[in-house]
Amino acid sequence: MVSRMFRIETEVDKERRDLLRSRLRAANTTASPILRGLRGTPGERELPLHVWALDHHDRLAGGLVGHTWTTWLHVTYLWVDERLRGGGLGSRLLAQAEHVARTERGCLNARLETWDFQAPEFYKKQGYDVVCVIPDYPPGITEYTLTKRLS
């Protein structure tokens, strides 16, 4: 067995990050027939999906930022101005994103993460199911991953 010496670095390097991402993608594509089948199809790329709520002065009242990939909608952020919470705006933003993902992008499922002090109960009311609970992420907070079938 050949012993190898490596220099280990802990620095932010975007060029190396991109190279690593490319190599990992190639390895995953080689290892998975499902990912191989996605190559060259519209489902291969992540497509941004943003939904905005603006008041009558064009100020941001709420919004949703996410993306679609394969047959999934991934909600990254959903925020509603504190003064407007409880009035249905968050539900409308989420419903619009789900509608676009389902009807225009062929998504069958949605996923998101939220913390215990944010909105797990809100998402459950919107039909989402908890599929993962991570306690102490970060310490003292619980993170939830939720999914929903969009059909």
Backbone bond lengths (Angstrom), bond angles and torsions (degrees), N, CA, C in turn:
res aa  C-N    CA-C-N  psi(-1)  N-CA   C-N-CA  omega(-1)  CA-C   N-CA-C  phi
1 M - - - 1.455 - - 1.528 108.97 -
2 V 1.301 116.32 135.23 1.455 122.14 -178.25 1.522 108.88 -90.70
3 S 1.304 116.35 126.69 1.464 121.09 176.86 1.521 108.55 -84.89
4 R 1.303 117.05 135.41 1.457 121.05 -179.30 1.516 109.26 -123.55
5 M 1.297 114.50 141.90 1.462 121.06 175.92 1.528 107.88 -103.15
6 F 1.301 115.15 136.17 1.457 120.62 179.28 1.513 109.36 -127.61
7 R 1.292 116.47 145.80 1.466 121.95 171.12 1.524 106.08 -94.95
8 I 1.308 116.93 124.24 1.466 122.61 179.29 1.518 108.13 -102.49
9 E 1.349 116.39 129.34 1.460 121.68 -179.15 1.518 109.98 -122.95
10 T 1.318 115.76 150.87 1.462 121.22 174.13 1.522 108.18 -125.67
11 E 1.305 114.85 79.15 1.458 119.71 179.21 1.524 108.43 -138.07
12 V 1.294 116.39 152.96 1.457 121.23 175.89 1.524 107.66 -77.89
13 D 1.314 115.64 124.11 1.460 121.28 -177.89 1.529 107.41 -142.25
14 K 1.318 116.87 101.54 1.461 121.29 -175.35 1.529 112.49 -65.32
15 E 1.325 116.89 -35.48 1.464 119.69 178.97 1.529 110.59 -64.25
16 R 1.331 116.77 -45.37 1.467 120.19 177.53 1.530 110.88 -66.35
17 R 1.323 116.47 -38.46 1.465 119.95 177.71 1.524 110.23 -58.12
18 D 1.336 116.42 -45.95 1.458 120.03 -179.86 1.524 111.85 -65.34
19 L 1.331 116.67 -38.60 1.462 120.86 176.96 1.529 110.40 -64.20
20 L 1.331 116.06 -44.82 1.462 120.55 178.08 1.521 110.81 -60.14
21 R 1.331 116.81 -45.73 1.469 121.44 179.41 1.531 110.23 -59.17
22 S 1.315 116.50 -44.05 1.460 121.39 179.99 1.530 111.03 -62.77
23 R 1.320 116.43 -45.34 1.470 120.25 -179.44 1.527 111.52 -67.29
24 L 1.331 116.84 -40.05 1.463 120.17 178.05 1.525 110.59 -64.68
25 R 1.317 116.33 -42.08 1.468 121.01 178.62 1.529 110.20 -60.75
26 A 1.320 116.68 -44.39 1.467 120.69 178.86 1.528 110.64 -63.19
27 A 1.326 117.43 -43.48 1.470 120.99 179.81 1.524 110.55 -64.80
28 N 1.337 117.01 -42.97 1.466 120.51 179.40 1.523 111.15 -64.89
29 T 1.323 116.62 -40.29 1.459 120.69 179.23 1.522 110.61 -64.18
30 T 1.322 117.21 -39.95 1.463 121.46 177.70 1.525 110.57 -65.03
31 A 1.318 117.22 -40.51 1.466 122.02 -174.51 1.526 113.50 -78.67
32 S 1.329 118.24 -23.94 1.470 120.35 -173.02 1.525 111.56 -120.07
33 P 1.319 117.63 118.19 1.466 119.45 176.20 1.537 111.91 -63.92
34 I 1.309 117.04 -28.24 1.468 120.01 179.09 1.518 109.97 -68.12
35 L 1.326 117.52 -47.96 1.461 120.08 177.67 1.529 111.29 -66.38
36 R 1.322 117.02 -34.86 1.467 120.57 175.67 1.520 110.31 -60.43
37 G 1.334 116.07 -40.96 1.462 120.82 179.80 1.520 113.43 -66.46
38 L 1.325 117.42 -22.91 1.472 121.39 178.29 1.527 112.29 -77.24
39 R 1.329 117.01 -23.67 1.470 120.92 -176.45 1.521 109.93 -55.33
40 G 1.329 115.08 128.34 1.455 120.56 176.99 1.514 115.19 81.53
41 T 1.327 117.29 2.31 1.474 120.21 178.24 1.531 109.26 -101.73
42 P 1.338 117.05 162.08 1.478 118.80 177.46 1.533 112.71 -60.20
43 G 1.324 117.69 -29.25 1.458 120.65 -179.37 1.512 114.51 -71.14
44 E 1.323 116.61 -10.44 1.462 120.64 -176.92 1.526 112.27 -67.40
45 R 1.314 117.31 -34.09 1.466 121.08 -173.50 1.526 111.96 -96.76
46 E 1.327 114.92 145.01 1.461 120.09 169.65 1.521 107.41 -76.01
47 L 1.338 116.42 131.65 1.456 121.21 176.69 1.517 108.90 -116.52
48 P 1.323 118.21 126.77 1.461 120.55 179.44 1.525 111.14 -61.11
49 L 1.312 116.07 145.53 1.453 121.79 173.84 1.533 106.95 -137.35
50 H 1.316 116.31 115.52 1.465 122.83 -178.80 1.520 108.90 -123.89
51 V 1.328 116.21 138.20 1.463 122.57 176.26 1.520 106.86 -130.62
52 W 1.335 117.14 128.72 1.464 121.63 -175.61 1.513 110.96 -120.59
53 A 1.329 116.46 145.68 1.463 123.36 170.82 1.519 107.13 -117.66
54 L 1.322 115.82 119.40 1.459 121.73 -178.91 1.519 109.14 -116.36
55 D 1.331 116.53 139.73 1.465 119.42 177.72 1.535 109.70 -78.48
56 H 1.325 116.76 -177.20 1.466 120.71 -175.83 1.535 112.79 -68.23
57 H 1.333 117.58 -8.54 1.471 121.80 174.51 1.532 110.90 -103.70
58 D 1.337 116.24 13.25 1.469 123.03 -177.44 1.524 113.59 61.56
59 R 1.336 116.59 27.10 1.467 120.94 174.23 1.530 108.50 -91.05
60 L 1.317 114.87 147.83 1.457 120.42 -179.10 1.526 110.59 -67.40
61 A 1.328 115.66 119.96 1.459 121.96 176.97 1.525 110.83 -102.52
62 G 1.314 116.03 -22.92 1.459 121.42 179.88 1.505 109.80 179.47
63 G 1.307 115.30 168.14 1.454 118.59 178.85 1.509 112.59 -171.62
64 L 1.312 113.34 162.83 1.454 121.83 177.36 1.524 107.08 -132.51
65 V 1.322 116.20 131.35 1.456 122.68 176.25 1.518 107.00 -122.75
66 G 1.305 115.49 129.48 1.448 120.27 178.42 1.514 109.73 -161.80
67 H 1.311 115.26 -163.50 1.454 120.54 175.86 1.522 108.77 -155.20
68 T 1.323 114.92 161.93 1.454 120.37 172.68 1.516 107.95 -111.62
69 W 1.316 114.46 146.04 1.464 121.90 177.01 1.505 107.20 -150.88
70 T 1.285 117.45 132.09 1.462 125.10 -173.27 1.523 107.43 50.83
71 T 1.298 118.45 -118.06 1.473 121.45 -179.30 1.526 111.60 -110.36
72 W 1.340 116.27 27.90 1.459 121.04 -176.78 1.525 111.99 -122.92
73 L 1.313 114.73 140.38 1.460 123.02 165.32 1.521 106.30 -97.28
74 H 1.326 116.92 129.11 1.458 120.78 174.31 1.517 107.38 -114.96
75 V 1.328 115.96 114.12 1.461 121.74 176.86 1.526 107.46 -85.80
76 T 1.333 116.04 117.85 1.459 121.10 -179.32 1.518 110.70 -91.34
77 Y 1.335 116.65 -46.78 1.470 122.13 179.90 1.520 109.64 -136.95
78 L 1.320 115.94 138.91 1.461 122.59 168.28 1.519 105.80 -137.94
79 W 1.331 115.45 122.41 1.458 120.18 -177.15 1.518 108.99 -139.21
80 V 1.334 115.56 140.04 1.461 123.24 173.60 1.518 107.24 -130.59
81 D 1.330 115.59 135.91 1.468 121.06 177.26 1.527 109.20 -50.47
82 E 1.305 115.47 135.03 1.470 121.19 -175.10 1.523 112.98 -52.82
83 R 1.329 118.25 -38.00 1.469 121.80 -179.10 1.520 112.93 -67.23
84 L 1.323 117.00 -18.12 1.464 121.05 -175.20 1.527 113.21 -106.08
85 R 1.315 116.85 -1.57 1.465 119.95 -177.86 1.524 110.76 -67.26
86 G 1.328 115.19 146.86 1.462 121.30 179.64 1.517 113.37 88.92
87 G 1.316 117.59 -2.15 1.465 121.27 -178.81 1.514 114.49 -101.50
88 G 1.316 118.13 3.78 1.453 120.93 176.65 1.524 115.52 97.94
89 L 1.328 117.66 -2.80 1.459 119.74 -177.93 1.528 111.81 -65.34
90 G 1.311 118.01 -42.21 1.464 120.78 177.74 1.521 111.49 -60.83
91 S 1.317 116.53 -40.96 1.471 120.88 177.63 1.519 110.88 -62.52
92 R 1.331 116.51 -40.85 1.468 120.63 179.68 1.521 111.59 -66.24
93 L 1.332 116.94 -42.59 1.462 120.19 178.44 1.528 110.95 -61.76
94 L 1.329 116.08 -46.29 1.460 120.90 -179.50 1.524 110.77 -64.45
95 A 1.328 116.66 -43.89 1.468 120.48 179.58 1.522 111.49 -61.81
96 Q 1.324 117.25 -39.44 1.467 120.27 178.73 1.522 111.26 -65.38
97 A 1.320 116.96 -43.45 1.462 120.02 177.86 1.529 110.75 -62.44
98 E 1.324 117.05 -43.76 1.466 120.78 178.60 1.524 110.69 -62.71
99 H 1.333 117.11 -40.11 1.467 121.77 179.56 1.531 110.84 -62.27
100 V 1.329 116.71 -49.40 1.465 120.41 179.15 1.526 110.07 -61.59
101 A 1.324 116.70 -45.06 1.467 120.75 -179.32 1.530 110.76 -60.49
102 R 1.320 116.88 -41.74 1.462 121.45 -176.86 1.531 111.56 -75.43
103 T 1.336 117.32 -51.13 1.467 119.89 -170.59 1.521 113.95 -84.95
104 E 1.329 117.82 -31.15 1.462 119.98 -176.96 1.520 113.59 -101.74
105 R 1.337 116.53 -20.99 1.469 118.97 -174.81 1.526 113.44 -123.38
106 G 1.319 116.86 1.54 1.456 120.66 174.92 1.507 115.72 71.22
107 C 1.328 117.56 22.29 1.466 120.39 -179.31 1.526 110.52 -73.69
108 L 1.309 115.09 142.27 1.459 122.35 179.07 1.521 112.19 -108.13
109 N 1.333 116.79 -18.57 1.460 121.84 -174.24 1.521 110.34 -142.33
110 A 1.333 114.70 161.30 1.459 121.53 174.88 1.517 108.22 -133.32
111 R 1.334 114.88 152.91 1.462 119.96 176.74 1.517 109.29 -144.45
112 L 1.326 115.20 156.52 1.455 121.24 178.93 1.513 109.08 -163.82
113 E 1.329 114.49 165.34 1.457 121.47 174.60 1.525 107.67 -122.64
114 T 1.325 115.64 146.02 1.460 121.16 176.72 1.520 108.42 -150.38
115 W 1.312 116.19 156.43 1.459 120.91 177.20 1.527 110.51 -96.00
116 D 1.334 115.20 162.22 1.466 120.29 -176.23 1.524 113.42 -59.92
117 F 1.334 118.89 -29.84 1.466 120.66 -179.12 1.530 111.77 -88.52
118 Q 1.314 117.17 -4.82 1.458 120.12 179.97 1.525 110.20 -90.65
119 A 1.329 117.60 -97.21 1.458 117.65 -166.84 1.525 116.37 -143.31
120 P 1.342 120.43 36.73 1.469 116.80 179.96 1.532 112.97 -60.01
121 E 1.316 117.21 -37.19 1.470 119.40 -179.55 1.531 111.37 -69.47
122 F 1.319 117.33 -36.86 1.464 121.47 175.86 1.523 109.72 -57.90
123 Y 1.333 116.82 -48.82 1.457 119.91 -177.54 1.526 111.73 -66.33
124 K 1.326 117.56 -36.54 1.467 120.14 176.49 1.527 109.87 -60.76
125 K 1.330 117.23 -40.22 1.470 120.93 177.78 1.527 112.22 -65.10
126 Q 1.331 116.31 -23.58 1.467 120.86 178.66 1.537 111.57 -88.59
127 G 1.329 116.87 5.64 1.460 120.84 176.35 1.518 115.50 97.38
128 Y 1.320 116.96 9.71 1.460 120.87 179.45 1.524 110.42 -85.56
129 D 1.326 115.36 147.20 1.460 122.60 177.92 1.523 109.52 -114.06
130 V 1.326 115.93 139.25 1.464 121.10 176.05 1.526 108.08 -73.14
131 V 1.336 116.39 125.94 1.462 120.79 178.24 1.527 112.32 -116.43
132 C 1.338 116.15 -11.48 1.461 119.58 179.83 1.525 108.83 -155.47
133 V 1.318 115.83 138.62 1.461 122.27 175.95 1.526 106.92 -128.87
134 I 1.336 115.71 126.18 1.461 120.66 179.35 1.526 108.30 -120.43
135 P 1.334 117.82 101.75 1.459 119.83 178.35 1.533 111.09 -70.97
136 D 1.318 114.93 151.86 1.469 121.77 176.71 1.527 113.65 58.73
137 Y 1.347 115.87 39.62 1.467 120.48 176.12 1.514 109.15 -126.30
138 P 1.338 118.23 89.48 1.458 130.17 -3.46 1.533 110.87 -76.35
139 P 1.335 118.19 176.30 1.461 120.73 -176.37 1.525 112.65 -50.14
140 G 1.341 114.41 129.84 1.457 121.25 179.55 1.517 114.13 89.49
141 I 1.324 117.82 -5.94 1.470 122.99 -178.64 1.519 108.50 -124.76
142 T 1.324 115.98 145.32 1.460 121.18 176.32 1.520 109.00 -108.62
143 E 1.329 115.73 131.59 1.463 120.49 175.46 1.519 109.60 -101.12
144 Y 1.328 115.52 139.23 1.458 122.84 177.47 1.524 109.41 -116.20
145 T 1.309 116.12 139.09 1.459 122.24 167.10 1.520 106.13 -108.59
146 L 1.327 115.19 130.15 1.459 120.98 -178.85 1.528 109.83 -126.17
147 T 1.331 115.63 149.76 1.460 120.89 176.72 1.514 109.99 -133.22
148 K 1.330 114.38 161.34 1.469 120.44 179.25 1.524 108.58 -147.32
149 R 1.304 117.02 138.20 1.458 122.68 172.17 1.529 107.22 -81.11
150 L 1.309 118.58 127.13 1.464 122.36 -175.19 1.522 114.44 -91.54
151 S 1.312 119.78 -8.71 1.450 120.44 -175.90 1.503 113.14 -70.23
